[in-house]
């Protein structure tokens, strides 16, 4: 089983929560101030940063349309890797020409010509950086700017736009997939983990409380939006998700929901995580930090149930049925 980790130190061994649960009680260990800060942020539920790969254009036209979308057809300011601020009609075309994406597109098409089923490689990666409602937008933008400069400067061209028209501020960043040195960037899970850690650090430097830990370590197993079921039902959309909702509802009527094959792996992961946090609490208590040790114990007790998605869907259906029943007029 793959390990779930909390990264507590930069460029040093990781604190593996699962392994902590398997260590002998007499194992000597103490925590550095950086590690304690990471533990404290996690157990006090400091807001977690989000970096999402929202797609990536495989043609110049697709990249242009996305740029037009994020800069609201020239209504918002595009900030580029060389510090330019672009806010004018046609700015997107000028940017595409500067990045020489048309040439890259032609080379990609030629490379896969005659190979059925092979799509051209991405010209850009579309990223989104976001934080919860209440985060100062200008600090979010400053943190993304610092992250991008440290991560991509003099390598990959990029442009970004701040959006504040929703509850949570977010920054869209369009990143050229091939570097100036001709190296293609492939975004893997570990890439995103490192980016989240670096982004959280950049936010903290701006005075914004931010954390970056794995979902399993925080006891989070839910992967869909809380109101996703309700919105899908209202739309009447015939989607794979809607089919899952109907399948779970049918099983509920029969009295039992089958969680599927992933349940046992999820329970094993949760068991490892809980044992690990228990040992972390013990070590903190030995070090004399009783307050943080108690916070760790309380955090573990308050973790969400270890549900797979089908169980979360069932819980949502039952919650909505109970709410509906409470609002039904009583017969006299």
Steps between C-alpha positions, in 0.01 A plus 500: 500500500631845412596711798331825590735766626517833673795692368649685795842598374632635176743273314523266800343164584123512534301433813306193393188492715439132422853401603469683828223264597732202450799625696598358837377707799854559617620649172673830570376797299432867539344755268665806352318836517416465128347160560297626793369786288390253231328278757329800660376633166359159410318424826359853529372467144679796349357552146648263245630640174365369172681469170292343228595403146191609307615377162733612227468612140626276222448765232566871471126557467428318826767697684365827358145416611617420851698823523192689378296329770733572791567863406128555433565604138753761599308627802750363751874545517730223379829494688787326320823335611704802389293739710279644226141599575280438196147633487395584149314352207725254318737451794439127489610472135816695572581269788453187287731640234762587759488143630529360144223249563400478133841351415477256790150397388620425146790294633266304727258421217785387275638273773172311545385509137382157390479365855131429565376582847801714591410853598745786463680583822385792713631842410418635846387384843206687651536537877282655767620614843232567759435565867180520708269798525651785700853465365625846390512482119808720467693271737388194309621655175831598661549143625426349156735753342781403740431128452503532120821703499678251724368195315485598132706817441748479209361157417129494417305798369176574682219750544257535789175677589336565838127426528293646784150449357432191712491440875857374507775696322704302251772549242503336157848432367572389143839328487686419180561124506840510328776701665727748327764225513269256317406287802139390532336530843296197606289572808491198729348447844830567673537817292168628634592404857819704480321790334237503777772513767681784323177691439398468866839633605463796264158579650636485855773745396213735406347456846226263380442187708544209259582132521578214259440145622360189336129434527540162669713647777221748573241224497337633184357231271230691318583580139186672371342834579252501787216633287594311185223244536232761548614708203519193275145398593367851440663513156366159407839436344555151364858461620709223647474670839122514477498129420703434815252702705210298362687173564568594863139612548382163371729317742375716786145391426614138524660570837875485432753700301793307354811716560704314238853362492668820617354490850753262654797695365348820633452345846860375505625847410284659769626249759862581413434873515326481839780289647753745363325802649472314832875453513561862399282602795700272730831649385372854551388412851845357578653824372284694742267650240173378656285765331600397149481131598139552612420685178634205300282258695192717456574542129513122460170453683326755278610352165224441250373143461714286271237489224549424134313718251198269484458527877525879485233503230277282721558731798404802288183333378398407855576852626288657228215257568507585870506873425209460259300302758551771762352760267200292398170628651365266765163337441229610740 
